[in-house]
Amino acid sequence: MSSCQVCSLKADHPGITVDDQGVCNLCNLDFAGDLLVNYRYTSEVFAEFQRAPAARGEFDCLFMYSGGKDSTYMLDKFVNDYGKRVLAFTFDVPFESVHAAQNIALARERIPATFVLDADDDNIKLMMREVFNRPVPKTPGKYLDEKLPCVSCRTFFVLRAILMAYERKIPYIALCADPQQILTMESNVREVVRGFYKTFGERLTDTLFAGRLEELLFDDDENLPKIVFPFIAMRHEYDPDRIVAELRAKGLYASSPMETHCTLFPLLNYYSYSNFDCMFYKLNAASHVRSVKRNASYDRNTFSIKFPRSLDLADVEARLGSVVKAIAAGEGDSAEHERTLIDLFRRMDAGEDAARFVARGFLDMRSVAADLGIRLS
């Protein structure tokens, strides 16, 4: 199997093609036109949001707050620097990391926003069972197919936030996707709804949302909230290490990015390996390799997890895949699996405690799958 000589993406990675010179379509910037359109639109909407006077209602925006470093950093800015009246919306994901919950508690103590907690355990679990258990076309696959469970989960609670903003007449929704995620996320509310219907069908979508989404498709544009991506304004200087350092100095963050992963992170890797033979973060890691090779003196990070320059990506991907598949099959020695996982995450720049925390999550993968009704082959 051929791989891109620049970023190491395999030729059979979903949405990837490698040309006769051994360079993939991402390195050839084949998506540049579409990405520029998305950047232009999201930039315009964020600029509009920054200029907007105080909304007529109680809140200027609904802010999607997860407890991760990006949303904590921007929530602090929105309230204390921008002076926005913020409804901080947290969806109580049943797969939430304990560290994310701890960060949310810190923010509630120190940031003067209005916090609201939303939940719908039964329906989000129903949707995730559908995603994991449905047959997956192996090839050629579309861009981001290997991340469908994560994208679906995120879209589920984005739609819950959209409905809350719509019903409470809040004009903007702030979504703290990192600069790389912005490239692949839909920013038009109506298109978010249409995309979910397309993925899950009318019957399941109406079950999950009790038929409430249909109104969003037919109401006037001026009545729909607009999604803004705050990091669009700082995409060229996005630095996860600096963000974490600033938050810790303010007492707003007490973990590492790896520790705020949801508890489904191991299953997300299982899904990507079993269906597409790639690690969950392969696109992110390949993007880092691509940027460093283009400019060795510019260590730019456009995504939440930072990868060291010296990382042997192909080796890490192969070893992680072997461990994930063995755990899913109930094979091998758990102590040996744990040692391998800790070593791999340490090589990805995780600290000792973070590496052990994430490794334990992988070892617990089979029980999490059983609890959700997810079949492991």
C-alpha positions as CSV (number, residue, x, y, z in Angstrom):
1,M,0.0,0.0,0.0
2,S,1.5,3.3,-1.1
3,S,1.6,6.3,1.3
4,C,2.1,10.0,0.8
5,Q,5.8,10.8,0.8
6,V,5.1,14.1,2.5
7,C,2.7,13.4,5.3
8,S,2.5,9.5,5.4
9,L,-1.2,9.2,4.8
10,K,-2.1,5.9,3.2
11,A,-3.6,5.8,-0.3
12,D,-6.7,4.0,1.1
13,H,-7.3,6.5,3.9
14,P,-10.9,7.8,3.6
15,G,-11.0,10.7,1.1
16,I,-7.3,10.4,0.2
17,T,-5.7,9.8,-3.2
18,V,-2.0,9.7,-3.9
19,D,-0.7,10.8,-7.3
20,D,2.0,9.4,-9.5
21,Q,4.6,11.5,-7.6
22,G,3.6,10.0,-4.3
23,V,1.9,13.1,-3.0
24,C,-1.7,13.0,-1.5
25,N,-4.5,15.4,-2.4
26,L,-4.2,17.1,1.0
27,C,-0.6,18.0,0.5
28,N,-1.5,19.1,-3.1
29,L,-4.0,21.5,-1.5
30,D,-6.9,20.0,-3.6
31,F,-9.3,21.1,-0.9
32,A,-8.0,24.7,-0.8
33,G,-10.9,26.2,-2.7
34,D,-13.6,24.7,-0.4
35,L,-11.6,25.6,2.7
36,L,-11.1,29.2,1.6
37,V,-14.9,29.5,1.1
38,N,-15.5,28.1,4.6
39,Y,-12.8,30.3,6.2
40,R,-14.3,33.4,4.5
41,Y,-17.8,32.7,5.7
42,T,-16.7,31.9,9.3
43,S,-14.5,34.9,9.4
44,E,-17.3,37.2,8.3
45,V,-19.7,35.7,10.9
46,F,-17.2,36.1,13.7
47,A,-16.5,39.7,12.7
48,E,-20.2,40.4,12.6
49,F,-20.6,38.9,16.1
50,Q,-17.8,41.1,17.5
51,R,-19.4,44.2,16.1
52,A,-22.9,43.3,17.2
53,P,-24.5,45.4,19.9
54,A,-26.0,43.7,23.0
55,A,-28.8,41.4,22.0
56,R,-32.4,42.3,22.9
57,G,-32.8,39.3,25.1
58,E,-31.0,38.1,28.2
59,F,-27.9,36.7,26.4
60,D,-25.6,37.8,23.5
61,C,-24.6,34.2,22.8
62,L,-24.9,30.6,23.8
63,F,-21.4,29.4,24.4
64,M,-20.8,25.6,24.1
65,Y,-18.6,24.8,27.1
66,S,-17.1,21.3,27.3
67,G,-14.5,21.8,30.1
68,G,-11.6,21.3,27.6
69,K,-8.8,23.8,27.3
70,D,-10.1,25.6,24.2
71,S,-13.6,26.2,25.4
72,T,-12.4,27.2,28.9
73,Y,-9.9,29.7,27.4
74,M,-12.5,31.3,25.1
75,L,-15.2,31.4,27.8
76,D,-12.9,33.4,30.0
77,K,-12.2,35.8,27.0
78,F,-15.9,36.1,26.1
79,V,-16.9,37.1,29.6
80,N,-13.9,39.0,30.9
81,D,-12.4,40.5,27.8
82,Y,-15.2,40.8,25.3
83,G,-17.9,41.7,27.9
84,K,-20.4,39.3,26.4
85,R,-23.5,38.2,28.3
86,V,-23.0,34.4,28.0
87,L,-25.1,31.4,28.6
88,A,-22.5,28.7,29.0
89,F,-24.1,25.5,27.6
90,T,-22.7,22.2,28.7
91,F,-24.1,18.9,27.4
92,D,-23.7,16.3,30.1
93,V,-22.2,13.7,27.8
94,P,-22.4,10.3,29.5
95,F,-18.9,9.5,28.2
96,E,-17.3,12.6,29.8
97,S,-13.9,12.5,31.3
98,V,-13.7,13.1,35.0
99,H,-11.0,15.8,34.3
100,A,-13.4,17.7,32.0
101,A,-16.0,17.8,34.8
102,Q,-13.3,19.1,37.2
103,N,-12.4,21.9,34.9
104,I,-16.1,22.8,34.5
105,A,-16.4,23.1,38.3
106,L,-13.4,25.5,38.3
107,A,-14.9,27.7,35.6
108,R,-18.2,27.9,37.5
109,E,-16.3,29.2,40.5
110,R,-14.2,31.8,38.7
111,I,-16.0,32.9,35.5
112,P,-19.2,35.1,36.0
113,A,-21.3,33.5,33.2
114,T,-24.7,31.8,33.5
115,F,-24.2,28.0,33.3
116,V,-26.8,25.5,32.1
117,L,-26.4,21.7,32.0
118,D,-28.3,19.7,29.3
119,A,-28.6,16.0,29.1
120,D,-30.2,13.2,27.1
121,D,-28.4,10.0,27.9
122,D,-30.8,7.6,26.3
123,N,-30.9,9.2,22.9
124,I,-27.2,9.9,22.5
125,K,-26.5,6.3,23.5
126,L,-29.0,5.1,20.9
127,M,-27.3,7.2,18.2
128,M,-23.9,5.9,19.2
129,R,-25.0,2.3,19.0
130,E,-26.3,3.0,15.5
131,V,-23.0,4.6,14.4
132,F,-20.8,1.8,15.8
133,N,-23.0,-1.1,14.8
134,R,-24.0,-0.2,11.3
135,P,-22.1,-1.8,8.4
136,V,-19.3,0.5,7.1
137,P,-18.3,0.6,3.4
138,K,-14.5,-0.1,3.5
139,T,-13.4,1.8,0.5
140,P,-12.9,4.3,-0.9
141,G,-14.6,6.2,1.9
142,K,-15.2,9.9,2.2
143,Y,-13.1,12.5,4.1
144,L,-13.6,12.1,7.9
145,D,-15.4,8.8,7.6
146,E,-13.0,7.3,10.1
147,K,-14.2,9.9,12.6
148,L,-17.9,9.4,12.1
149,P,-18.7,8.4,15.8
150,C,-16.9,11.5,17.1
151,V,-18.5,13.8,14.5
152,S,-21.9,12.4,15.2
153,C,-21.7,12.8,18.9
154,R,-20.5,16.4,18.6
155,T,-23.3,17.2,16.1
156,F,-25.9,15.7,18.4
157,F,-25.2,18.1,21.2
158,V,-24.5,21.0,18.8
159,L,-28.1,20.4,17.6
160,R,-29.3,20.4,21.2
161,A,-27.6,23.8,21.7
162,I,-29.1,25.1,18.4
163,L,-32.5,24.2,19.6
164,M,-32.0,25.9,23.0
165,A,-30.6,29.1,21.3
166,Y,-33.5,29.1,18.8
167,E,-36.2,28.7,21.4
168,R,-34.6,31.3,23.7
169,K,-34.0,33.7,20.8
170,I,-30.2,33.8,21.4
171,P,-28.7,35.2,18.2
172,Y,-25.2,33.5,18.2
173,I,-23.7,30.1,19.2
174,A,-20.0,30.1,20.0
175,L,-18.3,26.8,19.2
176,C,-14.7,26.4,20.2
177,A,-13.4,24.1,17.5
178,D,-9.7,24.4,17.1
179,P,-8.4,25.9,13.8
180,Q,-8.1,22.5,12.0
181,Q,-11.6,21.4,13.1
182,I,-13.0,24.6,11.7
183,L,-12.0,23.4,8.3
184,T,-14.2,20.4,8.4
185,M,-17.3,21.7,10.4
186,E,-20.5,23.1,8.9
187,S,-21.2,26.6,10.2
188,N,-24.7,27.1,8.7
189,V,-27.4,25.9,11.1
190,R,-29.8,24.8,8.4
191,E,-27.0,22.7,6.8
192,V,-26.1,21.1,10.2
193,V,-29.7,19.9,10.4
194,R,-29.8,18.7,6.9
195,G,-26.5,16.8,7.3
196,F,-27.9,15.0,10.4
197,Y,-31.0,13.9,8.5
198,K,-28.8,12.7,5.7
199,T,-26.6,10.7,8.0
200,F,-29.3,9.1,10.2
201,G,-32.5,9.3,8.2
202,E,-35.8,11.0,9.0
203,R,-37.1,8.2,11.3
204,L,-34.2,8.0,13.7
205,T,-33.6,11.8,13.6
206,D,-37.2,12.6,14.5
207,T,-36.9,9.9,17.3
208,L,-33.7,11.5,18.7
209,F,-35.1,15.0,18.7
210,A,-38.8,14.4,19.1
211,G,-39.5,16.1,15.7
212,R,-38.2,19.5,16.9
213,L,-35.5,19.9,14.2
214,E,-37.9,20.2,11.3
215,E,-39.0,23.7,12.3
216,L,-35.4,24.9,11.8
217,L,-35.5,23.8,8.2
218,F,-38.4,26.0,7.3
219,D,-38.1,29.1,9.5
220,D,-36.7,32.4,8.1
221,D,-33.0,32.9,8.2
222,E,-33.2,35.9,10.5
223,N,-34.9,33.7,13.2
224,L,-32.1,31.1,13.2
225,P,-29.0,31.5,15.4
226,K,-25.6,31.8,13.7
227,I,-22.6,29.6,14.7
228,V,-19.4,31.5,15.3
229,F,-15.9,29.9,15.7
230,P,-13.9,32.1,18.0
231,F,-10.5,30.6,17.0
232,I,-11.0,31.8,13.5
233,A,-9.6,35.1,14.7
234,M,-6.4,33.6,16.1
235,R,-5.8,30.7,13.7
236,H,-2.3,31.8,12.9
237,E,-1.1,32.0,16.5
238,Y,-3.1,29.1,18.0
239,D,-0.8,27.4,20.5
240,P,-2.2,24.7,22.8
241,D,0.8,24.8,25.2
242,R,0.4,28.6,25.7
243,I,-3.4,28.2,26.2
244,V,-2.9,25.6,28.9
245,A,-0.2,27.6,30.6
246,E,-2.4,30.7,30.7
247,L,-5.4,28.7,32.1
248,R,-3.3,27.1,34.8
249,A,-2.0,30.5,35.9
250,K,-5.6,31.6,36.3
251,G,-6.5,28.4,38.2
252,L,-8.9,27.4,35.4
253,Y,-7.4,24.2,34.2
254,A,-6.1,21.2,36.2
255,S,-5.4,18.5,33.6
256,S,-3.8,17.9,30.2
257,P,-5.6,17.8,26.8
258,M,-5.3,14.0,26.7
259,E,-7.0,13.7,30.1
260,T,-10.1,15.6,28.9
261,H,-10.8,13.2,26.1
262,C,-14.1,11.5,26.5
263,T,-14.2,7.9,27.7
264,L,-15.0,6.8,24.2
265,F,-11.6,7.7,22.9
266,P,-10.4,4.1,22.9
267,L,-13.6,3.0,21.0
268,L,-13.1,5.8,18.5
269,N,-9.7,4.3,17.7
270,Y,-11.2,0.9,17.5
271,Y,-13.7,2.2,15.0
272,S,-11.0,3.8,12.8
273,Y,-8.7,0.9,13.0
274,S,-11.3,-1.8,12.4
275,N,-12.9,-0.1,9.5
276,F,-10.2,2.0,7.9
277,D,-6.9,0.7,9.3
278,C,-5.8,4.0,10.7
279,M,-5.4,5.7,14.1
280,F,-8.1,8.1,15.1
281,Y,-5.7,11.1,15.0
282,K,-4.0,10.2,11.8
283,L,-5.2,13.2,9.9
284,N,-4.1,15.5,12.7
285,A,-0.7,13.9,13.0
286,A,-0.2,14.0,9.2
287,S,-1.1,17.7,9.2
288,H,1.6,18.3,11.7
289,V,4.2,16.3,9.7
290,R,3.1,18.3,6.6
291,S,3.5,21.7,8.2
292,V,7.0,20.9,9.6
293,K,8.2,19.5,6.3
294,R,7.1,22.6,4.5
295,N,8.8,24.9,7.0
296,A,11.2,23.2,9.4
297,S,11.6,26.3,11.5
298,Y,7.9,26.9,12.0
299,D,6.4,24.5,14.5
300,R,2.8,25.5,13.9
301,N,-0.1,23.7,15.7
302,T,-3.6,24.0,14.3
303,F,-5.2,21.3,16.5
304,S,-5.6,20.4,20.1
305,I,-3.1,17.6,20.5
306,K,0.5,18.5,19.8
307,F,2.8,15.9,18.2
308,P,6.6,16.0,18.7
309,R,8.7,16.5,15.6
310,S,10.7,13.3,16.3
311,L,7.6,11.1,16.4
312,D,7.8,8.0,14.1
313,L,4.2,8.2,13.0
314,A,4.0,5.0,11.1
315,D,5.5,3.0,14.0
316,V,3.1,4.6,16.6
317,E,0.1,3.9,14.3
318,A,1.0,0.2,13.8
319,R,1.7,-0.5,17.5
320,L,-1.4,1.3,18.7
321,G,-3.5,-0.5,16.2
322,S,-2.2,-3.9,17.3
323,V,-2.9,-3.1,21.0
324,V,-6.4,-1.7,20.2
325,K,-7.4,-4.8,18.2
326,A,-6.0,-7.2,20.8
327,I,-7.9,-5.5,23.6
328,A,-11.1,-5.5,21.6
329,A,-10.7,-9.2,21.0
330,G,-10.0,-9.9,24.6
331,E,-6.5,-11.2,23.7
332,G,-3.1,-10.7,25.2
333,D,-1.8,-9.7,28.6
334,S,-3.4,-6.5,30.1
335,A,-0.2,-5.5,31.9
336,E,1.8,-5.7,28.7
337,H,-0.9,-3.7,26.9
338,E,-0.7,-1.0,29.5
339,R,3.1,-0.8,29.3
340,T,2.8,-0.4,25.5
341,L,0.1,2.2,25.7
342,I,1.9,4.3,28.3
343,D,5.1,4.2,26.1
344,L,3.1,5.3,23.0
345,F,1.4,8.1,24.7
346,R,4.6,9.3,26.4
347,R,6.2,9.3,22.9
348,M,3.2,11.6,21.9
349,D,4.4,14.0,24.6
350,A,1.9,13.0,27.3
351,G,3.1,13.3,30.8
352,E,3.4,10.1,32.9
353,D,0.1,10.6,34.8
354,A,-1.8,11.5,31.6
355,A,-0.4,8.5,29.7
356,R,-1.4,6.2,32.5
357,F,-4.9,7.7,32.7
358,V,-5.5,7.3,28.9
359,A,-4.0,3.8,28.9
360,R,-6.5,2.7,31.6
361,G,-9.3,4.0,29.4
362,F,-8.1,1.7,26.6
363,L,-8.0,-1.3,28.9
364,D,-11.6,-0.6,29.9
365,M,-12.8,-0.5,26.3
366,R,-14.7,-3.8,26.3
367,S,-16.8,-2.9,29.4
368,V,-17.6,0.5,28.0
369,A,-18.7,-1.1,24.7
370,A,-20.8,-3.7,26.5
371,D,-22.5,-0.9,28.5
372,L,-23.4,0.9,25.3
373,G,-24.4,-2.2,23.4
374,I,-21.6,-1.8,20.9
375,R,-20.5,-5.0,19.2
376,L,-16.7,-5.6,19.0
377,S,-15.6,-8.0,16.4
